[in-house]
């Protein structure tokens, strides 16, 4: 039990989780505004505005920098980790989402002539640079509020 209390007392972890939670909650709010319907699956889904992955890792890096120092090895590790995650979110995963869109169009076109019985691929898995930037700003703000 003492172990769990120590985990929940970890300010770096709490700021990261809070940034992730707020980003995921914002996705629901923005989806409700845009689509005029409540989609609670956005809370656990990837992709969309803002990037919760980016919010999570920028809150982590900012918190580590504030607590351990901007010149610490732990900040350097957290920053490198954050940059890799942000690059992946806006690059690799976004490209995979674009490919899924094209494949879904191909499957739909083919299935009109011959039923394939294929499931649609998940298209919303990556982020635009704007979504990554918004996630980064959110993560930095949350970390600065909490640490």
C-alpha positions as CSV (number, residue, x, y, z in Angstrom):
1,X,0.0,0.0,0.0
2,X,2.9,2.3,0.8
3,X,4.2,1.7,-2.7
4,X,0.9,3.0,-4.3
5,X,1.0,6.1,-2.1
6,X,4.5,6.8,-3.3
7,X,3.5,6.4,-6.9
8,X,0.6,8.9,-6.4
9,X,3.0,11.3,-4.7
10,X,5.2,11.4,-7.8
11,X,4.7,14.9,-9.1
12,X,6.3,14.2,-12.4
13,X,4.0,11.3,-13.0
14,X,0.9,13.2,-11.8
15,X,1.6,16.2,-14.1
16,X,2.1,13.8,-17.1
17,X,-1.1,11.9,-16.4
18,X,-3.0,15.1,-15.8
19,X,-1.8,16.5,-19.2
20,X,-2.9,13.2,-20.9
21,X,-6.3,13.3,-19.2
22,X,-7.0,16.9,-20.1
23,X,-5.9,16.3,-23.7
24,X,-8.2,13.2,-24.0
25,X,-11.0,15.2,-22.4
26,X,-10.5,18.0,-24.9
27,X,-10.8,15.5,-27.7
28,X,-14.3,14.6,-26.5
29,X,-15.3,18.3,-26.2
30,X,-14.0,19.2,-29.6
31,X,-15.6,16.1,-31.2
32,X,-18.9,17.1,-29.5
33,X,-18.6,20.6,-30.9
34,X,-17.6,19.5,-34.4
35,X,-19.9,16.5,-34.9
36,X,-22.7,17.5,-32.6
37,X,-22.7,14.1,-30.9
38,X,-21.0,12.7,-27.8
39,X,-18.3,10.2,-28.7
40,X,-16.8,8.8,-25.5
41,X,-14.5,6.5,-27.5
42,X,-12.4,9.6,-28.2
43,X,-11.2,9.4,-24.6
44,X,-9.3,6.2,-25.3
45,X,-8.7,6.7,-29.1
46,X,-5.5,7.9,-30.8
47,X,-5.2,10.8,-33.2
48,X,-7.1,14.1,-33.1
49,X,-6.7,17.5,-31.4
50,X,-4.7,17.9,-29.2
51,X,-2.1,15.1,-29.3
52,X,-2.4,13.4,-25.9
53,X,0.9,11.5,-26.5
54,X,2.6,14.9,-27.0
55,X,0.9,16.4,-23.9
56,X,2.0,13.4,-21.9
57,X,5.7,13.5,-22.9
58,X,6.1,17.3,-22.9
59,X,4.6,17.4,-19.3
60,X,7.1,14.7,-18.4
61,X,10.1,16.5,-19.9
62,X,9.1,19.9,-18.5
63,X,8.5,18.4,-15.0
64,X,11.8,16.5,-15.0
65,X,13.6,19.7,-16.2
66,X,12.0,21.8,-13.5
67,X,12.7,19.3,-10.7
68,X,16.1,17.9,-11.7
69,X,17.5,20.8,-13.7
70,X,17.6,21.7,-17.3
71,X,21.2,20.5,-17.5
72,X,20.5,17.1,-15.9
73,X,20.9,13.8,-17.7
74,X,17.3,12.9,-16.8
75,X,16.0,16.0,-18.5
76,X,18.1,15.1,-21.6
77,X,16.6,11.6,-21.7
78,X,13.0,12.9,-21.2
79,X,13.5,15.5,-23.9
80,X,14.9,13.0,-26.4
81,X,12.0,10.6,-25.6
82,X,9.5,13.4,-26.1
83,X,11.0,14.4,-29.4
84,X,10.9,10.8,-30.7
85,X,7.2,10.5,-29.6
86,X,6.3,13.8,-31.3
87,X,8.1,12.9,-34.5
88,X,6.4,9.5,-34.6
89,X,2.9,11.1,-33.9
90,X,3.3,13.6,-36.7
91,X,5.3,11.5,-39.1
92,X,5.1,7.7,-39.1
93,X,1.6,7.3,-37.5
94,X,0.1,10.1,-39.6
95,X,1.5,8.4,-42.8
96,X,-0.1,5.1,-41.6
97,X,-3.4,6.9,-41.2
98,X,-3.2,8.4,-44.7
99,X,-2.5,5.0,-46.1
100,X,-5.4,3.5,-44.2
101,X,-7.7,6.1,-45.9
102,X,-6.5,5.2,-49.3
103,X,-6.8,1.4,-48.6
104,X,-10.4,2.0,-47.3
105,X,-11.3,3.7,-50.6
106,X,-9.8,0.9,-52.6
107,X,-11.6,-1.8,-50.5
108,X,-14.9,0.2,-50.9
109,X,-14.4,0.5,-54.7
110,X,-13.6,-3.2,-55.0
111,X,-16.4,-4.3,-52.8
112,X,-19.0,-2.6,-54.9
113,X,-18.1,-5.1,-57.6
114,X,-17.3,-8.0,-55.4
115,X,-18.0,-8.3,-51.7
116,X,-14.7,-8.7,-49.8
117,X,-16.0,-8.7,-46.2
118,X,-13.1,-6.6,-45.1
119,X,-13.2,-4.4,-42.1
120,X,-12.3,-0.7,-42.5
121,X,-8.9,0.2,-41.3
122,X,-8.5,2.8,-38.5
123,X,-7.6,6.1,-40.2
124,X,-7.3,8.4,-37.2
125,X,-4.0,7.2,-35.7
126,X,-1.6,10.1,-36.3
127,X,-1.5,13.8,-35.8
128,X,-1.0,16.9,-37.9
129,X,1.8,19.2,-36.8
130,X,-0.8,21.6,-35.4
131,X,-2.2,18.8,-33.2
132,X,1.3,18.0,-32.0
133,X,2.1,21.6,-31.3
134,X,-1.2,22.0,-29.4
135,X,-0.4,18.9,-27.3
136,X,3.1,20.2,-26.6
137,X,1.8,23.6,-25.4
138,X,-0.8,21.9,-23.2
139,X,1.8,19.6,-21.6
140,X,4.1,22.4,-20.9
141,X,1.3,24.5,-19.3
142,X,0.0,21.7,-17.2
143,X,3.5,20.9,-15.9
144,X,4.2,24.5,-15.1
145,X,0.9,24.7,-13.1
146,X,1.6,21.5,-11.2
147,X,5.3,21.6,-10.6
